[in-house]
Amino acid sequence: MKTLPNHTLLYDEDCPMCNMYTTGFIKTNMLDNQGRKPFVNITTEEENYIDIHRAKNEIALVDTQNKRVYYGIESLLKVIGNSFPWMEKIGNWKPINYFLKKLYKFISYNRKVIVPSKPKVGDQINCIPDFNTKYRLFYIAFATFFTALVLFQYAELIVFLPKATFVREILFAIGQIGFQAHFIRKIDKQKQWNYIGNFVTVSIIGSLLLLPILFLNSYYNLNEYFILAWFGLTVNFMIYEHYRRINLLELPKYLTLTWILYRILALVIILNF
């Protein structure tokens, strides 16, 4: 790879995704060993020419020689384009660039609910992105649709269940949000949004774990008990992940119990109606 010298990415060290791809840039020599720095280590001099607020939402790439700063998808295209100019050229094509910017913001504004981390206490400066209602609602809608679609396909493989419909699955997915919202209505609004974002992420994770079975079953006739057992293991992992996230968010532990209760009630309804 061709190294981009004298450029430093200011990344969110509490974001596993940010850690992963910035480390990848270093290991593949797209950036040198000084090519990344935690956002919290911004110097007073750098604060004079870096838009701190914008850098929380869009990762900043600092040209340390010319004091020029690139943000968001522009910074990533700058790094990647140094090794692959054709990718930067395609990425800067107006329709593609517009889509990439929207996708980047979709991920960035929701990164703390996609991969949560326990906030550090005492930092004078942090890299927590702004809360954006539009992108959070879009994320919740995407997660709900994706989960319902996968569950609809998977439910058709479980012969013990009545015939599945997509409408049924999406109504149950939406119902889960309303059910849990009832138990968090008295807590801070920001925490409510963060919790809903996290628990729909748990649903996405569960759906992703079911996809390999859907793929394999399209080529092989898998045993119905194996399909059911895999679903059970997936549900158990989702319970663990939901509980882990509840602890990170410092929310009441009973939310995991109500989350389980809703799924039991949903199963009873499916089996009897």
Summary of the structure (lengths in Angstrom):
residues: 273
radius of gyration: 21.8
end to end distance: 59.4
largest distance: 69.1
contacts: 799
relative contact order: 0.09
helix: 65%
strand: 7%
